[in-house]
Amino acid sequence: MINKADEKGKYGVRVFKISDETLLIKQTIKKGKDQNAPYVIDGQKERHVKINDDSGIADAIRDGVLGKLTAGNK
């Protein structure tokens, strides 16, 4: 069973502009248990989103902070 307190703040995201039309949302994971432990890129868990797709950007960020992005594109 996963302790919900251990999962709090475990994931994050980084957003990169890779062209005038596309953002790359990459999932990060907390490295270590300390409050100030750094977040590092979580493998190839990412999503490409059109820069003007507000709903797609929000969905990708939400999925990333919940640890739900997968390798490759959606």
C-alpha positions as CSV (number, residue, x, y, z in Angstrom):
1,M,0.0,0.0,0.0
2,I,1.3,3.5,-0.9
3,N,1.4,6.0,1.8
4,K,-0.2,9.2,0.5
5,A,2.1,11.4,2.5
6,D,5.1,9.8,0.8
7,E,3.6,10.6,-2.6
8,K,2.8,14.3,-1.9
9,G,5.0,16.5,-4.1
10,K,6.8,13.5,-5.6
11,Y,6.2,14.6,-9.2
12,G,6.6,17.9,-11.1
13,V,7.0,19.1,-14.6
14,R,9.3,21.2,-16.7
15,V,8.1,23.0,-19.8
16,F,10.2,23.7,-22.8
17,K,9.4,25.7,-25.9
18,I,10.8,23.6,-28.7
19,S,9.4,25.6,-31.7
20,D,7.1,28.5,-32.4
21,E,4.2,26.0,-32.4
22,T,5.1,23.3,-29.8
23,L,5.8,22.9,-26.1
24,L,7.4,19.9,-24.6
25,I,6.1,19.0,-21.1
26,K,8.5,16.6,-19.3
27,Q,7.7,14.9,-16.0
28,T,10.1,15.2,-13.1
29,I,10.5,13.1,-10.0
30,K,11.8,14.1,-6.6
31,K,15.3,12.6,-6.0
32,G,15.4,11.8,-2.3
33,K,13.0,12.3,0.6
34,D,14.3,15.6,2.0
35,Q,12.1,18.6,1.7
36,N,14.7,20.4,-0.5
37,A,15.6,17.3,-2.6
38,P,16.0,18.3,-6.3
39,Y,13.5,17.2,-9.0
40,V,15.1,15.4,-12.0
41,I,13.7,14.5,-15.4
42,D,11.8,11.2,-15.1
43,G,13.2,9.3,-18.1
44,Q,11.3,10.0,-21.3
45,K,8.0,10.6,-19.7
46,E,6.8,13.6,-21.8
47,R,4.2,15.1,-24.0
48,H,4.3,17.4,-27.0
49,V,1.5,20.0,-27.0
50,K,0.6,22.8,-29.5
51,I,1.5,26.1,-27.9
52,N,-2.0,27.5,-28.5
53,D,-3.8,24.4,-27.0
54,D,-4.6,25.7,-23.5
55,S,-6.6,22.6,-22.6
56,G,-3.8,20.3,-23.8
57,I,-1.2,22.2,-21.9
58,A,-3.2,22.1,-18.7
59,D,-3.9,18.4,-19.1
60,A,-0.2,17.6,-19.7
61,I,0.8,19.6,-16.7
62,R,-1.9,18.0,-14.5
63,D,-0.9,14.5,-15.7
64,G,2.8,15.3,-15.0
65,V,2.3,16.4,-11.5
66,L,0.2,13.3,-10.8
67,G,3.0,11.0,-12.3
68,K,0.8,10.0,-15.3
69,L,2.8,11.0,-18.3
70,T,4.2,8.1,-20.4
71,A,7.2,7.7,-22.6
72,G,6.5,9.2,-26.0
73,N,3.5,11.3,-27.1
74,K,-0.1,11.0,-26.1
